Amino acid sequence: MQVILIQDVDNLGGKNELVTVKNGYARNYLIPQKFAVEASPSNMKQLEEKLKVKAKKEAAMLAEINKVIDVLKSSPVKVGAKTGTSGKIFGAVTSLQITRAIRDQKGYEIDRKRITIVDDVKELGTYKATIDFGNGNNTEIEFEVIEG
């Protein structure tokens, strides 16, 4: 019997996926527990519509992510840090400081948990950080540590 999964089911498949299972498993477990619905023609049409809407949303989100990536790569973000006389930083630059600098300079709010600093930042200069936007979309940006 073919069923359309309404939610993720371990060892079977993900949400909005068409799977073939035994009749008893579908009728006695998946359908009563609201894990799946029967793959009738009307339910198949609904699944196709859901997948079309999902594809449009993903395309719009990908376009927005690419726009943000272009803005972030256009010029390095400047991060201010307190320094000693030799140019060494007191403490270290964190992802929270980079998040604030991106928000102030570029106008985008990015969660600090999505930012990974590639190198240890202990002195003034230009460094790299990686931003993970999810779904395999990530980019490497440059940020410049300045005295301030």
N, C-alpha and C positions, 0 to 999 in steps of 0.2 A: 504494500500500500504506500502511496506517495502522500507525504504531508509537508506542510509549510511550517517551519519553526517560527514561533512568535517571540521566543527568547532563546538565548544560548543554552545548549544542553551539552553537558560534558560527554565526551567520547562519541558525539553524534554530529554536531554542527553548530553554526552560529545563527543569529537572528536573521529572519527573512531568507532562509536557505531552503531549497527544495530537497528533501531526502526521501529515500525509500527504506521503509522499516516493515517488520512483520505486522500483520493485522492486529493481533492481540496486544502487542506493545503500543500500537497507536491508539486503539479503542479503550484499553484498560488503564493506560498510564499517561501518555502524552496529551491526548485530547481532554480528559477529565481534569488534569492538573493545569490546564491552560498553557502548556508548553508548545502546542501545535494545533493547527487546524487542518482539516482534510483538503487535499489539493483539488478542489472542484473548479470548474471553469470560471466561476465568479471570483473565487479566492485567488486564482491565478492572475486574473485581470487586476485585482487589487494589488497583488505582489508586484506586477509589472509597473503599475503607477507609482508605488512606493519606491521602487528602484530608480525610476526616471527622476522623481523628485530628489532622491538622495544624490544622484549623479549631478543634477543641476546645482545643488547646494555645495557639493564638493568642488565643482568647477569654479563657483563664485568664491569659495573660501581659498582655493589655490591662487586665483587671480589676486585676491587681497593679500595673501602671504607674499606673493612675488612683488607686489607693490611695496610692502613693508621692507622686504629684503633689499630692493633697489635703493630706498631711502636710507637704510642703515649702512649700505656699502658706499654711498656717495661720498661721505667724508668721515674721518674717524671721530668717535665720541670723545670728548675731553672730560677726564675725571680728575678732580682736584684732590690733593693729598698733602698732609703736613710732612715737611721734610727737615732733615738736619742740615748742617753746613756742607756735608759731603754729598748731598743729593740723595741719600738713602731715605726711604719712607719710614715714618713711625707706624708700626703695625703693617697692615697689608690692605690692598684694594680688594673689596668683596663684590659679589654679584649684586648685592643690594645697592652699592654705590653706582654700579654700571646701570642698573635699572632706573635709578633716579636720574642719572645723566641722560639716558635715552628719553625718558619722559620729558625732561626739561628742554633738551636740545632738539629732539626729533618729533616730539608730540605723540609718541606711541607708548602705551602701557604694556610692558612685558613682565610676566611673572619671573621673579628672581630665581625660582627653582628651575626654570628652563635655560638659564645661563650657566655655562661651564667655562671657567677661565683656564686657558691652555697652559700657561706658564705661571710660576710663582712671581708675583709682582712685588719687588722689594726696592726698586729704584725708579727714577723718572724715566720716561721713554714710551715707546709704542709697543703694545702687546696685542695678542689675539684672544678672542673669546668665541665660543660656539653657542649658538642659540638653537634650541630644538623646538620647532613649531608643532610637532606631532605628525603622525601619519608618514614618517620618513622624510619630512621636510625640515632640513636644518641648514644653517648657514654659518660661516665664520666671518666675524666682523673684527675690525681693528678699533682699539681704543687707546687714547693717548693719556698718560698720567702726567699731569702738570702740577706745579707747586701752587698750593692754594689752600 
